[in-house]
Amino acid sequence: MSEPVSSATARSPKQPKLPFWQVWNVSLGFLGVQFGFALQNANASRILSDLGADLHSLSLFWIVAPLMGLIVQPIVGSASDRTWNRFGRRNPYILFGAIAAALGMAFMPNAGIVVAIVAPILFGGVMLALMDAAFNVTMQPFRALVSDMVPSEQRTLGYSIQSLLINIGAVCGSMLPFILTNVIGLENTSKAGEVAPSVIWAFYLGATVLLGSVLWTVFRTKEYAPAEYNAYKGLDSEQLAREQAERKSLGERLGGFFKLLFNMPKTMRQLAVVQFFSWFALFIMWVYTTPAITQYVWGVDAKWFDPDYLHSVGEIPAHIAAAKGAAGDWVGIIFAGYSLFAALFSIVLAKVAGTIGRKPTYALSLALGGLGLVSFLLFQGGEQTQVNLLITEVTVPSGALGLLLPMVGVGIAWAAILAMPYAILSDSLPANKTGVYMGIFNFTIAAPQIISALVAGPILAGIFHNEAINIIVLAGVFMFLGALSVIFVREPQVAPDSVGTEAVTA
């Protein structure tokens, strides 16, 4: 009788392909996460302005989002790599984060009711921090869950489906305040220190969708047991058990983390440059699109975003409040537009990448995003135009309607940003460190946003004199730089049947 072969030397069984609809189940919760995230992106600046934030301090409030990602995602990624219990490996973190995010969404737009206890702007900032921390707790394990459950040959499909679901959620989340105003009839204007009722109810509904879709993924996705997972990934179960059983001090854990950080795969380092330019641009777009089109398209002077000036005049004139409300609603429409175009592009993204290559697809997509942002300059003011949006008709300046065209390029870039870096990166990561490396990779998302938050306000005030359209154009330039930097990324090459082995850099 021959001696048994250890798991370290035995040939790893091939991880089975998932049924098509199970690939969808794995990522469905991201629809709700992005529904909530889109509500935040389209309305946080509006809420914070209503609560008293001045124009060039908005980016400092938004710094909370990437800062939470920088802190939370590596911790959650490392913890989920070591978690194995009856609820799963990634699922416990996904569910906990969704519950916390839903609570933050319910409380943030109600900051005005706590004015007797704490300043509304402070309460709004705290709730924004809670939401962002919770979104990050939920999102990071979702990325790792796709890598865990979907075999390498389905990986691009898996991340493309995730991108599609993200953008369906984003379309619905972005449009919701507009629908509640123009279809349901809720009020979209706000008094000083309060938030419009349409935004409050949108956040309530967003919290409900978030929880529902995450529960679907958690209960419809059965994660692999440790032995099964390790076999598919070619990992030595006994060695991993010994490593996890070791008691390590905080210093040793930090030392191990920084060792992983400094020894990250070369592909990750190269993608970090692309990520810097693209996420720097996205952050500016999310923060400043509302004031940019309010000023540039609706013709509202920048002084109406200055809390000192607003305090001096006492009450906001009705026509200014109406213009700001209409512009804020329209931001939801154009953000829904880029998410819709991203969702449509996600359907063909895997095929396009398979035909022309992942790098050319990535670079071309970012270039189209840069073109879209720069072309905001072409759409200023214009005559009042009636627009049929199928669900309702509205009257907006012609420039506002024209802004849907740049959103095609922005949407294509967004779809690629959500899928291509992860598809390129995932095959270069060791299977037993996927969670922590996905968390570390979030540094390349968080860091450029933090830098953007610190410099965008001074640039807007000192160079562009609070004319927010100019900083949107600057975002377009950075997106072009991201497209150029894709040239220097070297994709990992994985041979057939090599799941679980170390990728070779091309």
N, C-alpha and C positions, 0 to 999 in steps of 0.2 A: 504493500500500500504506500503510495507516494505521500510525501509530506505536504501539508496544505501550503498554499502560496499566500503570502501576506497581502493585505489590501494595498500596500505601498508598491508592490511589484506586479500584482495581477493587472491584466488588461482591463481598463475601465469599460463597463457596459455603455452602450451608446444611449444618451438621453433621448427618450421618445419625443416625437413631435406632438404638440398639443392639438386637439381638435380646433378647428377654426374659431368656433364661438367661445371656446375656453380661453383663447388668446384675448378675446374681448372682455371676458369676465375678469381676468387678471387686472385689467386697466380701467374698468368701468368707474371705480371710485374716483379716478382722476377727473372725470366729468364734473362731479360735485365740488371737488377741491378747486378746480379752475373756475367754476361758477362763482364760488365765493371770492376767489382771488381776483376775478375780473370785476366784480362789484367794487372791491377795494381799489383796484387800479383806476377805474373810471370815476370813482366818487370820493376817494380819500382827500384829494386836494380840495374838492368842493366842500366836503364836510369840515375840514380843518379851517378853510377860509371863512366859512359861516360861523365857526366857533371862535374866530379871532386871530388866526395866523396871518402874518403879512406875506407878500408875494415871494420875497427872496429868502424867507425862512422856511418855506414849504419843504425844500430839499432836506433840511435838517431833521424835520419830522420823518421824512421818508427814509432817512438813514437807518431807522429802526429795523426795516425789513431785511436788508442785507446783513446787518449786524447780527440779528437773530439767526439768520442762516449760517453765518460764519461760526457762531458758537454752537448752535443746536445740531446741525446736520452731521458733523464728524462724531459728536458724542452719540447721537442716535444710531449712526451707521455702525460704529464700533460695538455698541450694545446689542444691536440686532444681529450682528455677526455671531455673537456668543449666546444668543437666546434660543433655547429649544424648549418649548412646553406644549401643553395640550391645545393651546390656542394657535400655535404656529411659531414662526420665526420673525416674520415682518408684521404679520397681522395685528398683534397687540399694540404696536406703536402707531400703526395706521389708524386704528379705531380710537385710541386715546387722543391722538392729535386732532381727529375730526370732532370729537366731543368738545374739546377745549376751543377749537376754532369757531364752532357754532355758538358757544357762549359769548365769545368776543364779538361776533357779528351781531348778536342780539343786543349787546350793551353799548357798543360804540356810538351809533347814531342817536342814542338817548342821553348823551352827555349833558344836555341842557337841564335835565331833571335833577342833577346833583349839584347845581350851582350853589346851593346853600352850604354844601359840605366841602367841595373842592372846585377850583376853576374848571369850567367845561373844557378848555383847550388842553389842560393837563390830563383830565380824565380821558379825553379823546386820544391823546398820545399814548396813555397807558393801555387802552383797549387796542390801539393799533399794534403796540408791541406784543400784547397777548395773542392777537390774531396771527401776526407774523411768526411768532415762535411756534404756535400750534400748526400753522400751514407747513412749516419746515419739518416738524415732527412727523407729519403725515406724508409729505412729498418724498422725503429721502428714502424711506423704506419702499415706496412704490417703485422708484427707479431700480432698487436692488431686487425687488420682487420679480420684475420682468427678466432680469439677468438670471435669477435663480430658476424660474419656472420655464422659460422659453429657451429651447436649444439654439445653438449658434446659427444654424441655417434659417431659423425663423426670427432672428433677432431684429433685423431691419423691419420686418413686418410688424413685430411686437411694438417697437418704438414708433412706427408710423401710425398704428392703431391708437397708441397712447396719445400721439400728437393730434389725431383726428378727434378723439374724445375730449381732449383738453380744449380744443377750439370750438367744438359744439357747446361745451359748457361756457366758454368765454363769450360766444355770440349771445346766448340766452342771458347770462349775467350782465353783460354790458347794456343790453337793450331793456332790461327789466324796468328801471326807473322811468324811461321814456314810455313804455307800454302802460305802466300804472298811471301816468299822467294823461296820455293822449287817448287811451282806450278805456281804462277804468274810471278816470276822472279825478284822481287824487291831485292835491295841490303840489306844484313843483317849486314854489317860491318859499323863501324862509325869512324869518325875522332875525334881527341881530342876536347872536348867541344861540340860535336854534337851527335845527336841520329840517329840511323840507319833508313833509309826510310821505311823499312818493319814495324818497330815499330810505326812510325808516322802514317802511313795509317791504321794500326790495331786499333789505338786509335780513328781515325775518324770513322771507321766502327762501333766500339764498342759504341760510342756515339749515333749513329743512331739507333742501335738495342735497346739500353737502352730506348730511348724516345718512340720508336714504341711500345714496349711491355708494358710499363707503361701506355701509352694512351689506350691500349686495356683493361687493368684492370679497369682504371678509368671510361671508357665509357660503359663497359659491366657489372659493378658491381653497383647495386643500393642499397645503404646502407639503413638500417631501419630508419624510422622517429623516433624522440625521444620517443613519447608515445608508439610506437610499440616495440622499443628496450627495454624500461623500463619494459613493461609488460612481455616480454619474459624472462628478467633477474630477475624479481621479485623485481624491484626497485620502490620506491615511487616517482612518477613524481613531486608531489607538493613539497615534501621535497627537492628534488634535485634542483628544480627551486629556492627555497628560498636560498639554499646554494650558488648557482651560482650567485644570485643577490646580495649577500653580498659583500661589498667593503672591501677588506683586504689590509693592508699595506704589504710592502715587507717583513718586519720582521715576520708578521703573516704567510705569505705564506711560508717563509723559515722554520718557526717553524712547520707548518703543514707537510712540506716535510720531515723534519728530524723525526717527529713523525711517519710518514709512514715507513721511513727507519728503525727506531729502532724497530718497531712493525711488520716487515715483517713476512710472514708466515714461520713457522719452516722448511717446505720443501724447501723454497727458500734458507735459510741459509745453509742447508745441501748440496743442489746442488751447492752452491757457492764454496765449497771445491773441488768438482769434476771439476767445470769450471776452477778453478785456475790452476790445473795441466794440463788439456787438452789444454787450450788456451795459456799457457806459452810455451808448446811444439809446437803448431801450429805457433806461432809467430816466433820462431827460425827457423822452417822449411821454412816459406815464405821468411825470410830475407836472410838466408845463404845457401839455396840449390844451387843457381847459383855459388857462389864462391867455394862451397864444391865440386861440380862435375867438375867444371873447373880445380881445382887443382888435385882432387883425380882420376878422370877418364881421363881427357884430358892432365894431366901432366903439367899444367901451374903453374909455381912457384908463391908463394904468393906475391913476390915483384912486379908483374905486376898488382897488385891491389893497389899499393902505389902511390898516386899522386905525391909525391916528387920524387920518382924514375922515374916515367913516364916523369916528367918534365926534369929530368937530361939527359934522353936519347933522348929527342926531339921527335922522331917519333916511334910509336909502330911497331915492325917488322911485316911483313905481316903474318907470320905463327902464331904469338901470337894473332893478331887481328882475324885471321880466327878461331883459336881454341876457343877464347872467344865468338865469334859470334855463332859458332856451338853449344857450350855448352849452351849459352843463349837460343837458339832455342830449344834445347833438353829439357831444363827445362819446356818449354811450353808443350812439348809432354808428359813428365811424370806427370806434373800437370793435363793435360787433362786426362791422364790415371787414376789418383786417382779420378778425378771427374766423369769419365765414370763408374768406379767401384762403386762409391757412388750412381750414378744414378740407376744402375742396382740393387744395394742392397736396394735402396729406394722403388723399386717396391714391394719387399717382406717384407719390414721392419715392416709394420703394422701386417702382418700375423705372422711373427716370434715373435714379441712382444706379440701378442695375445695368442700364443702357449706356450712360455716359460716365459713370463712376461717381463714388460718393464725394470726392473732393471737388470735381467740377460742379456738381449739383449744389454743394454747400457754398462755394465761392460765388456762383452766379446768383443764388438766392439772396445772399447778403448784399450784393451789388444792386439788385433790384430794390431791396429795402432802403438802401442809401439814396437811390434815385427818388423813391417815393417821399422820403422825408424832406429832401431838398426842394422838391416840387411843391411843397406847401406854399412857397412864395408866389405861385401862379394863381392862387385863389383868394383874392381879397375882396371883401364886401360884395357888391353887386346888387342887382334888383331883387326885390322880394319875389320868390318863386314858390308856387304850390307844388308839393311833392306827394305823390301817392305811394305809401309804403305798404300797401296791401291791407295792413291792419288798421291804418288810419291815414288821414291826409294832414299835412302840416305845411306852414308857410315859413320859408327860411331864405336868407340871402343866397344868391346863386353861387357865391363862393363856397358856402357851406356844402351845397350839393356837389360841387366839383371836388371837394376833399375826399369823396369816395374813391376817386381814381388813384391817388397816391396810396390808398390803403391796399390796393392789389399788390404792389411791390412790398409793402410792409408785411402783409399777410404771408406772402411767399417766404420772406426772410424769417418770420416767426415760426412757421412750420419747420423750416430747416434747423433753426436754433434749438427747437425742442427735440428733434430726432437725430440729426446727423452727428453731433459731437458724441452722443452716447453710443450710437451704432459703430462709430469709428473706434471709440475708446474701449468698449466692453470686452472685445476679444484680447486686449492687451493686459487685462487685470487678472491676478491670481484669484481662483474661485473662493478660497477661504478668506479673502480680504476684500471682496467686492463691496460690501456695505461701507466699510471705513474709507475705501478709496473713492467711492461715489460721494461720500461726505467730504473728503478732502477736495474732490473736484469741484464741490460747491464753492470753495474758496475763489475759484475762477469766475463765479457768478457774483458772489458777495463783494469781493474786493473792488472791482470796477464800479459797482454801485455806491459803495462807501466813498470812494474817491470822487465820484460824480456828485454825490450829495454835498461834499465839502467844498467843491470848487464851482459847482454850477450856479449857486446863489450869488457869490461875488462876481462871477463872469456876467451874469444877467444884470446885476446892478451897476457894476463898474465899467463894463465894456459896452453892453447893449442897452444901458439906460432903461431897464425894465421892459424893453420891447421884446416880449417872449417869443415872437416868431423867429427871431434871429438865433435863439438857442436851439430851436427845433432844426434849423438848417445845420448848425454845428453837429447835432446828433447824426444827421445824414452823412456828413464828412467822416465821422468815426465809423459808421457802418461800412463805408467804402474801404476804409483802412482794414477793417475786419476781413473783407472779401480778399484783399491783397495778401493778407497774412496766411490765408488758407494754403497758399502755394508752398509754404515751408513745412506743412504737416506731412509726416511720413506715416502712412497707414500700416497697422500690423497685418501680417498675412497669416491666416490659420489654415493649415492643411486639412483636407477631409479626414473625418474620424479622429480629430485631434482635440476634441473637447476635453478640457481639464489639463492640457499640456500648456507649456509656456509659449506664448505667441512669439513669432519671429518678426522683427522689424524689417520692412521692405527697404 
